[in-house]
Amino acid sequence: MINEISILRALRHKNVITLHEVYEDAHKIHLVFELMQGGELETRVRKQRRLKEPEAATIMKELLSTLELCHQNKVLHRDIKPRNIILR
């Protein structure tokens, strides 16, 4: 968990969720992230049945740009899937 926290603090990009605060008590670590009201990509696709090409292209461009930043910083995201893509 500590490694993930340091990675989130180090990666500054418009498409990487902002970690605002970390609180730790005797039993848990509490993370406070920015509010993302767009929901999961998976939910949007299920609801709309498919995305229009311009929207899908924008999402893919932003995803690949973000992954490029991660890879440049020696960070590997090992669980890329629509459920883990949160929309603004």
PyMOL Python script that loads the backbone (N, CA, C, O; Angstrom):
from pymol import cmd

cmd.read_pdbstr("""\
ATOM      1  N   MET A   1       0.817  -1.197   0.000  1.00  0.00           N
ATOM      2  CA  MET A   1       0.000   0.000   0.000  1.00  0.00           C
ATOM      3  C   MET A   1       0.862   1.263   0.000  1.00  0.00           C
ATOM      4  O   MET A   1       0.546   2.227  -0.697  1.00  0.00           O
ATOM      5  N   ILE A   2       1.930   1.263   0.764  1.00  0.00           N
ATOM      6  CA  ILE A   2       2.802   2.433   0.843  1.00  0.00           C
ATOM      7  C   ILE A   2       3.395   2.740  -0.533  1.00  0.00           C
ATOM      8  O   ILE A   2       3.526   3.907  -0.901  1.00  0.00           O
ATOM      9  N   ASN A   3       3.747   1.718  -1.286  1.00  0.00           N
ATOM     10  CA  ASN A   3       4.289   1.915  -2.624  1.00  0.00           C
ATOM     11  C   ASN A   3       3.271   2.595  -3.537  1.00  0.00           C
ATOM     12  O   ASN A   3       3.624   3.511  -4.280  1.00  0.00           O
ATOM     13  N   GLU A   4       2.011   2.156  -3.488  1.00  0.00           N
ATOM     14  CA  GLU A   4       0.963   2.765  -4.303  1.00  0.00           C
ATOM     15  C   GLU A   4       0.750   4.229  -3.931  1.00  0.00           C
ATOM     16  O   GLU A   4       0.532   5.073  -4.801  1.00  0.00           O
ATOM     17  N   ILE A   5       0.814   4.520  -2.652  1.00  0.00           N
ATOM     18  CA  ILE A   5       0.645   5.895  -2.191  1.00  0.00           C
ATOM     19  C   ILE A   5       1.765   6.771  -2.735  1.00  0.00           C
ATOM     20  O   ILE A   5       1.500   7.868  -3.226  1.00  0.00           O
ATOM     21  N   SER A   6       2.988   6.318  -2.659  1.00  0.00           N
ATOM     22  CA  SER A   6       4.108   7.127  -3.157  1.00  0.00           C
ATOM     23  C   SER A   6       4.032   7.298  -4.672  1.00  0.00           C
ATOM     24  O   SER A   6       4.403   8.351  -5.190  1.00  0.00           O
ATOM     25  N   ILE A   7       3.561   6.287  -5.384  1.00  0.00           N
ATOM     26  CA  ILE A   7       3.396   6.398  -6.840  1.00  0.00           C
ATOM     27  C   ILE A   7       2.333   7.435  -7.165  1.00  0.00           C
ATOM     28  O   ILE A   7       2.546   8.283  -8.031  1.00  0.00           O
ATOM     29  N   LEU A   8       1.184   7.383  -6.482  1.00  0.00           N
ATOM     30  CA  LEU A   8       0.113   8.354  -6.743  1.00  0.00           C
ATOM     31  C   LEU A   8       0.551   9.777  -6.431  1.00  0.00           C
ATOM     32  O   LEU A   8       0.148  10.716  -7.117  1.00  0.00           O
ATOM     33  N   ARG A   9       1.356   9.939  -5.420  1.00  0.00           N
ATOM     34  CA  ARG A   9       1.854  11.278  -5.088  1.00  0.00           C
ATOM     35  C   ARG A   9       2.859  11.774  -6.119  1.00  0.00           C
ATOM     36  O   ARG A   9       2.949  12.976  -6.369  1.00  0.00           O
ATOM     37  N   ALA A  10       3.611  10.864  -6.715  1.00  0.00           N
ATOM     38  CA  ALA A  10       4.655  11.246  -7.672  1.00  0.00           C
ATOM     39  C   ALA A  10       4.114  11.510  -9.071  1.00  0.00           C
ATOM     40  O   ALA A  10       4.631  12.376  -9.778  1.00  0.00           O
ATOM     41  N   LEU A  11       3.086  10.782  -9.479  1.00  0.00           N
ATOM     42  CA  LEU A  11       2.548  10.928 -10.837  1.00  0.00           C
ATOM     43  C   LEU A  11       1.585  12.108 -10.893  1.00  0.00           C
ATOM     44  O   LEU A  11       0.489  12.055 -10.335  1.00  0.00           O
ATOM     45  N   ARG A  12       1.994  13.144 -11.554  1.00  0.00           N
ATOM     46  CA  ARG A  12       1.129  14.313 -11.724  1.00  0.00           C
ATOM     47  C   ARG A  12       0.734  14.386 -13.200  1.00  0.00           C
ATOM     48  O   ARG A  12       1.563  14.654 -14.070  1.00  0.00           O
ATOM     49  N   HIS A  13      -0.526  14.145 -13.454  1.00  0.00           N
ATOM     50  CA  HIS A  13      -1.042  14.147 -14.823  1.00  0.00           C
ATOM     51  C   HIS A  13      -2.534  14.399 -14.729  1.00  0.00           C
ATOM     52  O   HIS A  13      -3.177  13.972 -13.769  1.00  0.00           O
ATOM     53  N   LYS A  14      -3.089  15.083 -15.705  1.00  0.00           N
ATOM     54  CA  LYS A  14      -4.516  15.406 -15.656  1.00  0.00           C
ATOM     55  C   LYS A  14      -5.404  14.174 -15.626  1.00  0.00           C
ATOM     56  O   LYS A  14      -6.558  14.255 -15.206  1.00  0.00           O
ATOM     57  N   ASN A  15      -4.882  13.025 -16.069  1.00  0.00           N
ATOM     58  CA  ASN A  15      -5.689  11.809 -16.108  1.00  0.00           C
ATOM     59  C   ASN A  15      -5.361  10.808 -15.004  1.00  0.00           C
ATOM     60  O   ASN A  15      -5.861   9.683 -15.010  1.00  0.00           O
ATOM     61  N   VAL A  16      -4.531  11.214 -14.070  1.00  0.00           N
ATOM     62  CA  VAL A  16      -4.238  10.363 -12.914  1.00  0.00           C
ATOM     63  C   VAL A  16      -4.956  10.980 -11.724  1.00  0.00           C
ATOM     64  O   VAL A  16      -4.757  12.155 -11.416  1.00  0.00           O
ATOM     65  N   ILE A  17      -5.784  10.197 -11.058  1.00  0.00           N
ATOM     66  CA  ILE A  17      -6.570  10.700  -9.937  1.00  0.00           C
ATOM     67  C   ILE A  17      -5.646  11.304  -8.881  1.00  0.00           C
ATOM     68  O   ILE A  17      -4.577  10.766  -8.590  1.00  0.00           O
ATOM     69  N   THR A  18      -6.077  12.429  -8.313  1.00  0.00           N
ATOM     70  CA  THR A  18      -5.276  13.132  -7.310  1.00  0.00           C
ATOM     71  C   THR A  18      -5.544  12.560  -5.923  1.00  0.00           C
ATOM     72  O   THR A  18      -6.690  12.445  -5.489  1.00  0.00           O
ATOM     73  N   LEU A  19      -4.481  12.213  -5.254  1.00  0.00           N
ATOM     74  CA  LEU A  19      -4.556  11.759  -3.865  1.00  0.00           C
ATOM     75  C   LEU A  19      -4.357  12.993  -2.986  1.00  0.00           C
ATOM     76  O   LEU A  19      -3.282  13.593  -2.977  1.00  0.00           O
ATOM     77  N   HIS A  20      -5.407  13.366  -2.248  1.00  0.00           N
ATOM     78  CA  HIS A  20      -5.353  14.584  -1.427  1.00  0.00           C
ATOM     79  C   HIS A  20      -4.739  14.340  -0.054  1.00  0.00           C
ATOM     80  O   HIS A  20      -3.866  15.093   0.378  1.00  0.00           O
ATOM     81  N   GLU A  21      -5.184  13.306   0.624  1.00  0.00           N
ATOM     82  CA  GLU A  21      -4.728  13.054   1.996  1.00  0.00           C
ATOM     83  C   GLU A  21      -4.651  11.560   2.273  1.00  0.00           C
ATOM     84  O   GLU A  21      -5.320  10.753   1.628  1.00  0.00           O
ATOM     85  N   VAL A  22      -3.819  11.216   3.247  1.00  0.00           N
ATOM     86  CA  VAL A  22      -3.720   9.844   3.730  1.00  0.00           C
ATOM     87  C   VAL A  22      -3.818   9.894   5.250  1.00  0.00           C
ATOM     88  O   VAL A  22      -3.057  10.598   5.913  1.00  0.00           O
ATOM     89  N   TYR A  23      -4.773   9.133   5.789  1.00  0.00           N
ATOM     90  CA  TYR A  23      -4.943   9.041   7.235  1.00  0.00           C
ATOM     91  C   TYR A  23      -4.758   7.585   7.638  1.00  0.00           C
ATOM     92  O   TYR A  23      -5.262   6.674   6.981  1.00  0.00           O
ATOM     93  N   GLU A  24      -4.044   7.388   8.700  1.00  0.00           N
ATOM     94  CA  GLU A  24      -3.790   6.027   9.169  1.00  0.00           C
ATOM     95  C   GLU A  24      -4.194   5.920  10.635  1.00  0.00           C
ATOM     96  O   GLU A  24      -3.843   6.766  11.458  1.00  0.00           O
ATOM     97  N   ASP A  25      -4.944   4.856  10.943  1.00  0.00           N
ATOM     98  CA  ASP A  25      -5.254   4.576  12.339  1.00  0.00           C
ATOM     99  C   ASP A  25      -4.648   3.212  12.684  1.00  0.00           C
ATOM    100  O   ASP A  25      -3.858   2.674  11.908  1.00  0.00           O
ATOM    101  N   ALA A  26      -5.001   2.672  13.796  1.00  0.00           N
ATOM    102  CA  ALA A  26      -4.399   1.415  14.254  1.00  0.00           C
ATOM    103  C   ALA A  26      -4.718   0.235  13.344  1.00  0.00           C
ATOM    104  O   ALA A  26      -3.985  -0.754  13.331  1.00  0.00           O
ATOM    105  N   HIS A  27      -5.820   0.331  12.573  1.00  0.00           N
ATOM    106  CA  HIS A  27      -6.262  -0.819  11.793  1.00  0.00           C
ATOM    107  C   HIS A  27      -6.305  -0.612  10.280  1.00  0.00           C
ATOM    108  O   HIS A  27      -6.263  -1.579   9.519  1.00  0.00           O
ATOM    109  N   LYS A  28      -6.388   0.640   9.844  1.00  0.00           N
ATOM    110  CA  LYS A  28      -6.595   0.894   8.414  1.00  0.00           C
ATOM    111  C   LYS A  28      -5.844   2.118   7.949  1.00  0.00           C
ATOM    112  O   LYS A  28      -5.450   2.974   8.741  1.00  0.00           O
ATOM    113  N   ILE A  29      -5.655   2.179   6.630  1.00  0.00           N
ATOM    114  CA  ILE A  29      -5.149   3.379   5.972  1.00  0.00           C
ATOM    115  C   ILE A  29      -6.307   3.938   5.159  1.00  0.00           C
ATOM    116  O   ILE A  29      -6.925   3.216   4.376  1.00  0.00           O
ATOM    117  N   HIS A  30      -6.604   5.226   5.340  1.00  0.00           N
ATOM    118  CA  HIS A  30      -7.713   5.879   4.644  1.00  0.00           C
ATOM    119  C   HIS A  30      -7.133   6.840   3.608  1.00  0.00           C
ATOM    120  O   HIS A  30      -6.310   7.694   3.935  1.00  0.00           O
ATOM    121  N   LEU A  31      -7.569   6.693   2.356  1.00  0.00           N
ATOM    122  CA  LEU A  31      -7.099   7.542   1.270  1.00  0.00           C
ATOM    123  C   LEU A  31      -8.216   8.478   0.846  1.00  0.00           C
ATOM    124  O   LEU A  31      -9.355   8.044   0.667  1.00  0.00           O
ATOM    125  N   VAL A  32      -7.903   9.760   0.683  1.00  0.00           N
ATOM    126  CA  VAL A  32      -8.882  10.748   0.234  1.00  0.00           C
ATOM    127  C   VAL A  32      -8.478  11.187  -1.168  1.00  0.00           C
ATOM    128  O   VAL A  32      -7.446  11.829  -1.363  1.00  0.00           O
ATOM    129  N   PHE A  33      -9.319  10.824  -2.148  1.00  0.00           N
ATOM    130  CA  PHE A  33      -9.061  11.143  -3.549  1.00  0.00           C
ATOM    131  C   PHE A  33      -9.963  12.278  -4.017  1.00  0.00           C
ATOM    132  O   PHE A  33     -10.932  12.632  -3.346  1.00  0.00           O
ATOM    133  N   GLU A  34      -9.636  12.841  -5.167  1.00  0.00           N
ATOM    134  CA  GLU A  34     -10.519  13.827  -5.775  1.00  0.00           C
ATOM    135  C   GLU A  34     -11.828  13.144  -6.171  1.00  0.00           C
ATOM    136  O   GLU A  34     -11.864  11.936  -6.405  1.00  0.00           O
ATOM    137  N   LEU A  35     -12.882  13.919  -6.241  1.00  0.00           N
ATOM    138  CA  LEU A  35     -14.191  13.392  -6.587  1.00  0.00           C
ATOM    139  C   LEU A  35     -14.283  13.208  -8.097  1.00  0.00           C
ATOM    140  O   LEU A  35     -14.062  14.147  -8.862  1.00  0.00           O
ATOM    141  N   MET A  36     -14.608  12.003  -8.513  1.00  0.00           N
ATOM    142  CA  MET A  36     -14.761  11.676  -9.931  1.00  0.00           C
ATOM    143  C   MET A  36     -16.220  11.302 -10.159  1.00  0.00           C
ATOM    144  O   MET A  36     -16.643  10.220  -9.752  1.00  0.00           O
ATOM    145  N   GLN A  37     -16.984  12.157 -10.790  1.00  0.00           N
ATOM    146  CA  GLN A  37     -18.422  11.951 -10.907  1.00  0.00           C
ATOM    147  C   GLN A  37     -18.852  11.266 -12.196  1.00  0.00           C
ATOM    148  O   GLN A  37     -20.043  11.017 -12.382  1.00  0.00           O
ATOM    149  N   GLY A  38     -17.921  10.953 -13.091  1.00  0.00           N
ATOM    150  CA  GLY A  38     -18.296  10.363 -14.370  1.00  0.00           C
ATOM    151  C   GLY A  38     -18.565   8.873 -14.313  1.00  0.00           C
ATOM    152  O   GLY A  38     -19.104   8.306 -15.263  1.00  0.00           O
ATOM    153  N   GLY A  39     -18.200   8.230 -13.217  1.00  0.00           N
ATOM    154  CA  GLY A  39     -18.416   6.797 -13.086  1.00  0.00           C
ATOM    155  C   GLY A  39     -17.381   5.976 -13.832  1.00  0.00           C
ATOM    156  O   GLY A  39     -16.435   6.511 -14.410  1.00  0.00           O
ATOM    157  N   GLU A  40     -17.579   4.679 -13.809  1.00  0.00           N
ATOM    158  CA  GLU A  40     -16.649   3.754 -14.467  1.00  0.00           C
ATOM    159  C   GLU A  40     -16.955   3.668 -15.961  1.00  0.00           C
ATOM    160  O   GLU A  40     -18.109   3.767 -16.376  1.00  0.00           O
ATOM    161  N   LEU A  41     -15.917   3.486 -16.753  1.00  0.00           N
ATOM    162  CA  LEU A  41     -16.094   3.291 -18.194  1.00  0.00           C
ATOM    163  C   LEU A  41     -16.969   2.069 -18.458  1.00  0.00           C
ATOM    164  O   LEU A  41     -17.808   2.091 -19.359  1.00  0.00           O
ATOM    165  N   GLU A  42     -16.781   1.014 -17.686  1.00  0.00           N
ATOM    166  CA  GLU A  42     -17.569  -0.207 -17.868  1.00  0.00           C
ATOM    167  C   GLU A  42     -19.069   0.077 -17.739  1.00  0.00           C
ATOM    168  O   GLU A  42     -19.866  -0.423 -18.533  1.00  0.00           O
ATOM    169  N   THR A  43     -19.451   0.871 -16.752  1.00  0.00           N
ATOM    170  CA  THR A  43     -20.855   1.212 -16.538  1.00  0.00           C
ATOM    171  C   THR A  43     -21.408   2.013 -17.711  1.00  0.00           C
ATOM    172  O   THR A  43     -22.528   1.771 -18.159  1.00  0.00           O
ATOM    173  N   ARG A  44     -20.624   2.966 -18.208  1.00  0.00           N
ATOM    174  CA  ARG A  44     -21.075   3.768 -19.351  1.00  0.00           C
ATOM    175  C   ARG A  44     -21.281   2.906 -20.587  1.00  0.00           C
ATOM    176  O   ARG A  44     -22.273   3.063 -21.299  1.00  0.00           O
ATOM    177  N   VAL A  45     -20.352   2.000 -20.842  1.00  0.00           N
ATOM    178  CA  VAL A  45     -20.470   1.138 -22.025  1.00  0.00           C
ATOM    179  C   VAL A  45     -21.690   0.221 -21.896  1.00  0.00           C
ATOM    180  O   VAL A  45     -22.431   0.037 -22.862  1.00  0.00           O
ATOM    181  N   ARG A  46     -21.897  -0.344 -20.725  1.00  0.00           N
ATOM    182  CA  ARG A  46     -23.078  -1.213 -20.528  1.00  0.00           C
ATOM    183  C   ARG A  46     -24.380  -0.437 -20.701  1.00  0.00           C
ATOM    184  O   ARG A  46     -25.343  -0.939 -21.281  1.00  0.00           O
ATOM    185  N   LYS A  47     -24.396   0.777 -20.197  1.00  0.00           N
ATOM    186  CA  LYS A  47     -25.606   1.602 -20.264  1.00  0.00           C
ATOM    187  C   LYS A  47     -25.908   2.032 -21.709  1.00  0.00           C
ATOM    188  O   LYS A  47     -27.057   1.979 -22.147  1.00  0.00           O
ATOM    189  N   GLN A  48     -24.872   2.457 -22.441  1.00  0.00           N
ATOM    190  CA  GLN A  48     -25.060   2.952 -23.804  1.00  0.00           C
ATOM    191  C   GLN A  48     -24.965   1.845 -24.855  1.00  0.00           C
ATOM    192  O   GLN A  48     -25.277   2.065 -26.026  1.00  0.00           O
ATOM    193  N   ARG A  49     -24.536   0.667 -24.435  1.00  0.00           N
ATOM    194  CA  ARG A  49     -24.313  -0.492 -25.303  1.00  0.00           C
ATOM    195  C   ARG A  49     -23.056  -0.343 -26.165  1.00  0.00           C
ATOM    196  O   ARG A  49     -22.416  -1.342 -26.494  1.00  0.00           O
ATOM    197  N   ARG A  50     -22.703   0.864 -26.528  1.00  0.00           N
ATOM    198  CA  ARG A  50     -21.442   1.135 -27.222  1.00  0.00           C
ATOM    199  C   ARG A  50     -21.170   2.633 -27.166  1.00  0.00           C
ATOM    200  O   ARG A  50     -22.072   3.439 -26.938  1.00  0.00           O
ATOM    201  N   LEU A  51     -19.926   2.978 -27.377  1.00  0.00           N
ATOM    202  CA  LEU A  51     -19.546   4.389 -27.392  1.00  0.00           C
ATOM    203  C   LEU A  51     -19.473   4.862 -28.832  1.00  0.00           C
ATOM    204  O   LEU A  51     -19.151   4.093 -29.738  1.00  0.00           O
ATOM    205  N   LYS A  52     -19.773   6.127 -29.030  1.00  0.00           N
ATOM    206  CA  LYS A  52     -19.587   6.704 -30.360  1.00  0.00           C
ATOM    207  C   LYS A  52     -18.090   6.826 -30.600  1.00  0.00           C
ATOM    208  O   LYS A  52     -17.310   6.992 -29.662  1.00  0.00           O
ATOM    209  N   GLU A  53     -17.701   6.744 -31.851  1.00  0.00           N
ATOM    210  CA  GLU A  53     -16.281   6.713 -32.189  1.00  0.00           C
ATOM    211  C   GLU A  53     -15.496   7.909 -31.642  1.00  0.00           C
ATOM    212  O   GLU A  53     -14.398   7.706 -31.122  1.00  0.00           O
ATOM    213  N   PRO A  54     -16.000   9.143 -31.731  1.00  0.00           N
ATOM    214  CA  PRO A  54     -15.213  10.262 -31.182  1.00  0.00           C
ATOM    215  C   PRO A  54     -14.977  10.131 -29.668  1.00  0.00           C
ATOM    216  O   PRO A  54     -13.890  10.445 -29.183  1.00  0.00           O
ATOM    217  N   GLU A  55     -15.985   9.673 -28.928  1.00  0.00           N
ATOM    218  CA  GLU A  55     -15.818   9.498 -27.482  1.00  0.00           C
ATOM    219  C   GLU A  55     -14.822   8.381 -27.182  1.00  0.00           C
ATOM    220  O   GLU A  55     -13.957   8.527 -26.318  1.00  0.00           O
ATOM    221  N   ALA A  56     -14.949   7.267 -27.901  1.00  0.00           N
ATOM    222  CA  ALA A  56     -14.016   6.148 -27.704  1.00  0.00           C
ATOM    223  C   ALA A  56     -12.587   6.563 -28.058  1.00  0.00           C
ATOM    224  O   ALA A  56     -11.637   6.186 -27.373  1.00  0.00           O
ATOM    225  N   ALA A  57     -12.444   7.333 -29.122  1.00  0.00           N
ATOM    226  CA  ALA A  57     -11.108   7.791 -29.534  1.00  0.00           C
ATOM    227  C   ALA A  57     -10.492   8.708 -28.477  1.00  0.00           C
ATOM    228  O   ALA A  57      -9.300   8.609 -28.185  1.00  0.00           O
ATOM    229  N   THR A  58     -11.300   9.593 -27.910  1.00  0.00           N
ATOM    230  CA  THR A  58     -10.809  10.496 -26.865  1.00  0.00           C
ATOM    231  C   THR A  58     -10.372   9.709 -25.635  1.00  0.00           C
ATOM    232  O   THR A  58      -9.312   9.974 -25.068  1.00  0.00           O
ATOM    233  N   ILE A  59     -11.182   8.749 -25.226  1.00  0.00           N
ATOM    234  CA  ILE A  59     -10.839   7.933 -24.056  1.00  0.00           C
ATOM    235  C   ILE A  59      -9.560   7.154 -24.306  1.00  0.00           C
ATOM    236  O   ILE A  59      -8.694   7.095 -23.433  1.00  0.00           O
ATOM    237  N   MET A  60      -9.425   6.554 -25.484  1.00  0.00           N
ATOM    238  CA  MET A  60      -8.220   5.780 -25.799  1.00  0.00           C
ATOM    239  C   MET A  60      -6.983   6.678 -25.849  1.00  0.00           C
ATOM    240  O   MET A  60      -5.921   6.297 -25.356  1.00  0.00           O
ATOM    241  N   LYS A  61      -7.113   7.859 -26.438  1.00  0.00           N
ATOM    242  CA  LYS A  61      -5.985   8.789 -26.512  1.00  0.00           C
ATOM    243  C   LYS A  61      -5.524   9.180 -25.110  1.00  0.00           C
ATOM    244  O   LYS A  61      -4.327   9.200 -24.827  1.00  0.00           O
ATOM    245  N   GLU A  62      -6.486   9.493 -24.232  1.00  0.00           N
ATOM    246  CA  GLU A  62      -6.140   9.867 -22.862  1.00  0.00           C
ATOM    247  C   GLU A  62      -5.544   8.690 -22.094  1.00  0.00           C
ATOM    248  O   GLU A  62      -4.600   8.863 -21.323  1.00  0.00           O
ATOM    249  N   LEU A  63      -6.092   7.497 -22.302  1.00  0.00           N
ATOM    250  CA  LEU A  63      -5.563   6.305 -21.635  1.00  0.00           C
ATOM    251  C   LEU A  63      -4.121   6.041 -22.069  1.00  0.00           C
ATOM    252  O   LEU A  63      -3.254   5.803 -21.229  1.00  0.00           O
ATOM    253  N   LEU A  64      -3.865   6.082 -23.368  1.00  0.00           N
ATOM    254  CA  LEU A  64      -2.509   5.810 -23.861  1.00  0.00           C
ATOM    255  C   LEU A  64      -1.525   6.889 -23.416  1.00  0.00           C
ATOM    256  O   LEU A  64      -0.372   6.584 -23.111  1.00  0.00           O
ATOM    257  N   SER A  65      -1.964   8.136 -23.375  1.00  0.00           N
ATOM    258  CA  SER A  65      -1.112   9.226 -22.887  1.00  0.00           C
ATOM    259  C   SER A  65      -0.739   9.002 -21.422  1.00  0.00           C
ATOM    260  O   SER A  65       0.405   9.217 -21.022  1.00  0.00           O
ATOM    261  N   THR A  66      -1.710   8.572 -20.637  1.00  0.00           N
ATOM    262  CA  THR A  66      -1.477   8.316 -19.220  1.00  0.00           C
ATOM    263  C   THR A  66      -0.546   7.125 -19.020  1.00  0.00           C
ATOM    264  O   THR A  66       0.346   7.161 -18.173  1.00  0.00           O
ATOM    265  N   LEU A  67      -0.759   6.080 -19.798  1.00  0.00           N
ATOM    266  CA  LEU A  67       0.123   4.906 -19.708  1.00  0.00           C
ATOM    267  C   LEU A  67       1.546   5.249 -20.137  1.00  0.00           C
ATOM    268  O   LEU A  67       2.508   4.724 -19.577  1.00  0.00           O
ATOM    269  N   GLU A  68       1.681   6.118 -21.119  1.00  0.00           N
ATOM    270  CA  GLU A  68       3.016   6.550 -21.528  1.00  0.00           C
ATOM    271  C   GLU A  68       3.728   7.246 -20.367  1.00  0.00           C
ATOM    272  O   GLU A  68       4.903   6.985 -20.111  1.00  0.00           O
ATOM    273  N   LEU A  69       3.017   8.127 -19.670  1.00  0.00           N
ATOM    274  CA  LEU A  69       3.588   8.796 -18.502  1.00  0.00           C
ATOM    275  C   LEU A  69       4.008   7.773 -17.450  1.00  0.00           C
ATOM    276  O   LEU A  69       5.101   7.857 -16.891  1.00  0.00           O
ATOM    277  N   CYS A  70       3.136   6.813 -17.187  1.00  0.00           N
ATOM    278  CA  CYS A  70       3.456   5.776 -16.197  1.00  0.00           C
ATOM    279  C   CYS A  70       4.726   5.034 -16.593  1.00  0.00           C
ATOM    280  O   CYS A  70       5.623   4.852 -15.769  1.00  0.00           O
ATOM    281  N   HIS A  71       4.806   4.613 -17.831  1.00  0.00           N
ATOM    282  CA  HIS A  71       5.962   3.840 -18.291  1.00  0.00           C
ATOM    283  C   HIS A  71       7.241   4.677 -18.263  1.00  0.00           C
ATOM    284  O   HIS A  71       8.315   4.157 -17.959  1.00  0.00           O
ATOM    285  N   GLN A  72       7.133   5.961 -18.577  1.00  0.00           N
ATOM    286  CA  GLN A  72       8.309   6.842 -18.496  1.00  0.00           C
ATOM    287  C   GLN A  72       8.817   6.957 -17.065  1.00  0.00           C
ATOM    288  O   GLN A  72       9.999   7.211 -16.836  1.00  0.00           O
ATOM    289  N   ASN A  73       7.921   6.768 -16.108  1.00  0.00           N
ATOM    290  CA  ASN A  73       8.282   6.843 -14.693  1.00  0.00           C
ATOM    291  C   ASN A  73       8.482   5.467 -14.070  1.00  0.00           C
ATOM    292  O   ASN A  73       8.493   5.316 -12.849  1.00  0.00           O
ATOM    293  N   LYS A  74       8.639   4.467 -14.933  1.00  0.00           N
ATOM    294  CA  LYS A  74       8.907   3.088 -14.488  1.00  0.00           C
ATOM    295  C   LYS A  74       7.764   2.514 -13.647  1.00  0.00           C
ATOM    296  O   LYS A  74       7.994   1.720 -12.735  1.00  0.00           O
ATOM    297  N   VAL A  75       6.532   2.922 -13.961  1.00  0.00           N
ATOM    298  CA  VAL A  75       5.345   2.417 -13.282  1.00  0.00           C
ATOM    299  C   VAL A  75       4.574   1.567 -14.286  1.00  0.00           C
ATOM    300  O   VAL A  75       4.314   1.995 -15.410  1.00  0.00           O
ATOM    301  N   LEU A  76       4.217   0.370 -13.867  1.00  0.00           N
ATOM    302  CA  LEU A  76       3.456  -0.547 -14.709  1.00  0.00           C
ATOM    303  C   LEU A  76       2.087  -0.772 -14.083  1.00  0.00           C
ATOM    304  O   LEU A  76       1.982  -1.259 -12.957  1.00  0.00           O
ATOM    305  N   HIS A  77       1.046  -0.418 -14.817  1.00  0.00           N
ATOM    306  CA  HIS A  77      -0.327  -0.663 -14.342  1.00  0.00           C
ATOM    307  C   HIS A  77      -0.688  -2.075 -14.776  1.00  0.00           C
ATOM    308  O   HIS A  77      -0.733  -2.366 -15.972  1.00  0.00           O
ATOM    309  N   ARG A  78      -0.943  -2.945 -13.825  1.00  0.00           N
ATOM    310  CA  ARG A  78      -1.145  -4.361 -14.144  1.00  0.00           C
ATOM    311  C   ARG A  78      -2.606  -4.785 -14.172  1.00  0.00           C
ATOM    312  O   ARG A  78      -2.903  -5.978 -14.212  1.00  0.00           O
ATOM    313  N   ASP A  79      -3.518  -3.823 -14.150  1.00  0.00           N
ATOM    314  CA  ASP A  79      -4.936  -4.195 -14.122  1.00  0.00           C
ATOM    315  C   ASP A  79      -5.775  -3.199 -14.919  1.00  0.00           C
ATOM    316  O   ASP A  79      -6.726  -2.616 -14.398  1.00  0.00           O
ATOM    317  N   ILE A  80      -5.412  -3.012 -16.186  1.00  0.00           N
ATOM    318  CA  ILE A  80      -6.148  -2.086 -17.038  1.00  0.00           C
ATOM    319  C   ILE A  80      -7.385  -2.798 -17.575  1.00  0.00           C
ATOM    320  O   ILE A  80      -7.297  -3.799 -18.286  1.00  0.00           O
ATOM    321  N   LYS A  81      -8.541  -2.245 -17.209  1.00  0.00           N
ATOM    322  CA  LYS A  81      -9.815  -2.782 -17.682  1.00  0.00           C
ATOM    323  C   LYS A  81     -10.857  -1.677 -17.529  1.00  0.00           C
ATOM    324  O   LYS A  81     -10.650  -0.742 -16.755  1.00  0.00           O
ATOM    325  N   PRO A  82     -11.966  -1.767 -18.246  1.00  0.00           N
ATOM    326  CA  PRO A  82     -12.977  -0.701 -18.194  1.00  0.00           C
ATOM    327  C   PRO A  82     -13.468  -0.366 -16.792  1.00  0.00           C
ATOM    328  O   PRO A  82     -13.807   0.787 -16.526  1.00  0.00           O
ATOM    329  N   ARG A  83     -13.513  -1.332 -15.896  1.00  0.00           N
ATOM    330  CA  ARG A  83     -13.959  -1.070 -14.526  1.00  0.00           C
ATOM    331  C   ARG A  83     -12.976  -0.172 -13.785  1.00  0.00           C
ATOM    332  O   ARG A  83     -13.373   0.543 -12.864  1.00  0.00           O
ATOM    333  N   ASN A  84     -11.712  -0.194 -14.167  1.00  0.00           N
ATOM    334  CA  ASN A  84     -10.687   0.605 -13.486  1.00  0.00           C
ATOM    335  C   ASN A  84     -10.426   1.947 -14.148  1.00  0.00           C
ATOM    336  O   ASN A  84      -9.536   2.685 -13.724  1.00  0.00           O
ATOM    337  N   ILE A  85     -11.191   2.270 -15.180  1.00  0.00           N
ATOM    338  CA  ILE A  85     -11.069   3.574 -15.823  1.00  0.00           C
ATOM    339  C   ILE A  85     -12.244   4.419 -15.330  1.00  0.00           C
ATOM    340  O   ILE A  85     -13.401   4.156 -15.660  1.00  0.00           O
ATOM    341  N   ILE A  86     -11.926   5.425 -14.544  1.00  0.00           N
ATOM    342  CA  ILE A  86     -12.942   6.294 -13.938  1.00  0.00           C
ATOM    343  C   ILE A  86     -13.005   7.583 -14.749  1.00  0.00           C
ATOM    344  O   ILE A  86     -11.977   8.197 -15.034  1.00  0.00           O
ATOM    345  N   LEU A  87     -14.212   7.987 -15.116  1.00  0.00           N
ATOM    346  CA  LEU A  87     -14.416   9.163 -15.953  1.00  0.00           C
ATOM    347  C   LEU A  87     -14.729  10.390 -15.121  1.00  0.00           C
ATOM    348  O   LEU A  87     -15.347  10.285 -14.061  1.00  0.00           O
ATOM    349  N   ARG A  88     -14.311  11.541 -15.589  1.00  0.00           N
ATOM    350  CA  ARG A  88     -14.560  12.801 -14.869  1.00  0.00           C
ATOM    351  C   ARG A  88     -15.971  13.253 -15.019  1.00  0.00           C
ATOM    352  O   ARG A  88     -16.347  14.293 -14.477  1.00  0.00           O
TER     353      ARG A  88
END
""", "prot")
cmd.dss("prot")
cmd.show_as("cartoon", "prot")
cmd.util.cbc("prot")
cmd.orient("prot")
